[in-house]
Amino acid sequence: MVTDPAIRAVGFTGSTSGGRALFDLANSRPDPIPFYGELGSLNPVVVAPAACAAPGADVIREYVASVTLGQGQFCTKPGLLFLPAGHGLDDHLQQQIAAVRPAPLLGPWISTAYHAILEELAAHPAVRPLHLTQAPDDPRFSAPALLATTSADIRACPGLLRECFGPASLIITYTTGDDLLETIGTVPGGLTATIHGQEHDDEALFHRLSAALQVGRLIWNGWPTGVAVTAAMQHHGGPWPATTSPLHTSVGGTAVARWMRPVAHQNMPEALLPAPLRRANPWGFPQQVDGSGRNPGQSR
């Protein structure tokens, strides 16, 4: 399909390897076409020390709910949680994740891949299983899991930064702001990043993190799994490997722009312009005239 001459653009949601193969096909055509691939994303969540000390239990409860929403099969699932060393929330993490029952994934092929990647990560000497149960007998089902490691180990073993599509997440402890920022610099491009903090206490840390994070959507004291097909969803994309085209959104009011070809009309008489471009604006489209916006019905 990607190489068929009748196809003028392609949208894809799936694995990084599959998306890269199709992306290469789209660009190797005699007439290359746009390929909008939405691939893998780790969606890191950073909890600053002040936020961890105050509403820490609430943050953990909401984190587990976000990880396990739809059995972790959201492209915006928080795959990494950065907590300050000595956070003291291990028991709460274990209690919250243990309360989530195994459930079916979209298909047995997804469950097989989930367990294979999870087992590889859990077996790594730098990783400590925080909650890991035996896979259910039914191959369609998968149990949620939490693994833990440190910022220093992530920098030494960057291969641990691997998406595990399903209800699993990796908790990374950091010691200082510099330790955190150095590790954040190794995280691949993603769709989202979330920061939980206190506005006045963590303002400087927020600015440093927002400059270091390579993502398409930054979230403050919220969770990334909410995605809405509305005008408010201005951007759902991010740098590679999150997408192949980080300038465009795949969700929201402007997502349709991916399938439109821009055309400029220069020096055209009014009668020759498409209806939405005429000064009379019979379709009621928002217009910009002489550099100023004009809403439908507003006098010229």
Salt bridges, closest charged atoms under 4 A:
ASP24 OD1 - ARG20 NE 2.91
ASP31 OD2 - ARG8 NH1 2.98
ASP31 OD2 - ARG29 NH2 3.06
GLU38 OE2 - HIS236 NE2 3.40
ASP58 OD1 - ARG61 NH2 3.48
GLU62 OE2 - ARG61 NH2 3.94
ASP90 OD1 - HIS87 NE2 3.69
ASP90 OD2 - ARG128 NH2 3.39
GLU120 OE1 - ARG162 NH1 2.47
ASP138 OD2 - ARG140 NH2 2.78
ASP178 OD1 - ARG208 NH2 2.79
ASP179 OD1 - ARG155 NH1 2.67
GLU182 OE2 - ARG155 NE 3.56
GLU203 OE2 - HIS207 NE2 3.76
